[in-house]
Amino acid sequence: MDSCIFCSIINKKIETIIVAENEQAIAINDIFPKAPTHILIIPKKHIINMTDISAKNSDVIAQMALMVKELSQQHPQFNLVCNNGPEVGQTVMHLHWHFLAGTDIFKKLF
């Protein structure tokens, strides 16, 4: 998708530092961090959100989960957040998970 910022990053049209990468996903630092460590885990395939997952692309989720496992080696205590739709805070309509470490963000929310 030409208008998707994450697709542009994945297709190397926008430069960024990739923190981790596997066959199906990349991880980058969030440009507006909400925690000392705030990494976005993004599938390379354009999937709008969690409700857009099907049997045909479920392998992408497995690779994203393995990336979480990899990141947890350096940050064993973390929050994993996925906003699913604009009414709950999804601003980029390309599935992504927020890996947040270094603070308990939920103590601030609840």
Steps between C-alpha positions, in 0.01 A plus 500: 500500500655826388329715762597279797799632693589151628492356148730785394741411782488129412561580131795724596335816365537656846822452693491366852711289729370144518544361852412141403385320187387158389329362187159643583554802728718791597543688827576871518515760776181702539561866410264609781605264783267444794761304698883491526490209253219532246539277196245442224473148362361522147414222254659537158169403341235773510241382751265770627454374857439187707154446349661488153689181590402184316630146468697617195703757699504347849868407455574873516366514856722209601806685368393817684467297821849356450629854464341585836686202645826629349448852638413358842854366533615858569174615661345208692225715651288678244152594383375403156222723364300480179251773418235350273310778324503880501252534788747329735812681384620331180641787292679300229271250330771233476513243779770569756576409859649738755773334707539719809767442765669695774185620672161366596289702259179341628549638852472842339186402308301320771 
